[in-house]
Amino acid sequence: MDEIEPAMAIALNEKRSWLMTLGQSAVGCGSLAGLTWIAYWLHLPPATVGFTYLAAVVVISLLYGIWQATLVSVVAVSCLNYFFTAPIFSFSVSDERDWIALLSFELCALLVSRLSSREKKLAKDANAQRIQMKKLYELSRGILLFDLQGPQGPQLAGLIQRTFAATDVAIFDGQLDRLDHIGAWSEEEQKIARTAFLTGKNEDHPEKLITQRAIRMRSATIGGLAIGGEVDSLIANAIASLAAIAFERHRSYENASRAESAQQAEQLRVAVLDALAHAFKTPLTVICTASSGLMELGTLDHSESELAHLINEESLNLNQLCTRLLQTAKLEVFSSQLPTNPIAVSTLVKNVVGDLAATLDGHRVDVSIEEPDTPLMGDSELLTMILTQYLDNAAKYATPGTPIDIHVRESDSELVVAVHNSGRVIELQDRERVFERFYRGDEAKDRVAGTGLGLSIVKKAAEAHRGHVWVVSAEQEGTTFFLSMPRIGAQARVARNDRC
């Protein structure tokens, strides 16, 4: 029954249209009969009557349309011939010139009717287009007033129905797998919106008075739309485009909200880490001092001495962990405005190698710097930490007795520091993850104690200097950790671009 109703409505509308045309034609013919009676009673000449009829045809054309004006023009020619052209009261014409005059009148009436009807149609179409543009503007304005914290489907369906006087509206959101509907459609008719999303097709169903559109953003289909009622095809396309904008606006708002929440959580995490690290520093210092004092007293037996040594060693490890947590907090604070000073690369490398000489487990360090006097803008403490971490890792994981190589080279735009050691290979799946916070490969866990914080801090420190880090590892070549940073001129250009 529901499928028959749209067809019955179309047939009923067509019947009403024909009845209206006949009624308007009858009005035109009746008006022409009145003009004929007046002209005959006043004994007006045929030329005057002809111009009067022509004016009547133009008026009928402007008021009703081309078909009504055409019928009235035929009746006008007949009246002009019968009542005003000799012989009167006869449809015969005695003078051939009168035939020409009658035919000219009919052609002129038809031409004027056609032109006036065409202008009327253009004006009607322009007015209808203006109304549709106004509705589209109202729709776009209404979308801007949506509650972004709530689902967009019900708001959009209600707005489309109100704005375009639609009988039914169904909207399917592909991302949420959600179908929203307003109106009296059955479940099967509501699924047309889901079908539009799945097939990506734009279709019109005039027999059902349903318009189906896929909602697309760029080249991806993100939803489907079905509208019940008489909706122009181009207007339906515009509605689908505005629906896509509404979906994208809502998703952008959600992404921004999630990003803001993540940023707030990160700020809270940094604050907690900073507070905990500072809170742990004081008792750890006391523990380290006490354990060292116990060992230096010389009054402990062998077992007690081992326990004191274990306490001292683990407290030092905890102290180192707190130091790294504080370094992480410092990087978060200075992520946007890092204090920088000119640093000589050769001096930086020399100082780090000298400080670590006693902890490199006998590994020889070979240093190669292409331009020893090359200056670098950065935070001396953070850059020292990066190089220290690289050297410390190289000494821990290198094959005993093998050298560690430090090579510094530069190009027009950047300076690259490479720290190489020979030892076990870092597996391919671990080469990106070694720079993640708290991540340690299975082999590294078994061989060397650690926290998994060192390389993650190195990465953040490099990014704070607008540089980046990576690792290359192979069985024959060994393992090389890289640090790349823009040179002084390039750093200034990168900083300007970031501000822009």
HELIX and SHEET records of a PDB file:
HELIX    1   1 ILE A    4  LEU A   42  1                                  39    
HELIX    2   2 PRO A   46  LEU A   63  1                                  18    
HELIX    3   3 ILE A   66  CYS A   79  1                                  14    
HELIX    4   4 LEU A   80  PHE A   84  3                                   5    
HELIX    5   5 GLU A   96  LEU A  144  1                                  49    
HELIX    6   6 GLN A  152  PHE A  164  1                                  13    
HELIX    7   7 GLU A  187  THR A  199  1                                  13    
HELIX    8   8 SER A  233  LEU A  297  1                                  65    
HELIX    9   9 HIS A  302  VAL A  333  1                                  32    
HELIX   10  10 VAL A  345  ASP A  355  1                                  11    
HELIX   11  11 ALA A  357  THR A  359  5                                   3    
HELIX   12  12 SER A  380  TYR A  397  1                                  18    
HELIX   13  13 LEU A  428  ASP A  430  5                                   3    
HELIX   14  14 ARG A  433  PHE A  435  5                                   3    
HELIX   15  15 ASP A  442  ARG A  447  1                                   6    
HELIX   16  16 GLY A  454  ALA A  464  1                                  11    
HELIX   17  17 ILE A  488  ARG A  499  1                                  12    
SHEET    1   A 5 ARG A 178  ILE A 182  0                                        
SHEET    2   A 5 ASP A 168  ASP A 173 -1                                        
SHEET    3   A 5 ALA A 220  GLY A 228 -1                                        
SHEET    4   A 5 ILE A 210  MET A 217 -1                                        
SHEET    5   A 5 GLU A 203  HIS A 205 -1                                        
SHEET    1   B 2 ASN A 341  ALA A 344  0                                        
SHEET    2   B 2 PRO A 375  GLY A 378 -1                                        
SHEET    1   C 5 VAL A 365  ILE A 369  0                                        
SHEET    2   C 5 ILE A 404  GLU A 410  1                                        
SHEET    3   C 5 GLU A 414  ASN A 421 -1                                        
SHEET    4   C 5 GLY A 478  PRO A 486 -1                                        
SHEET    5   C 5 HIS A 468  ALA A 474 -1                                        
END                                                                             
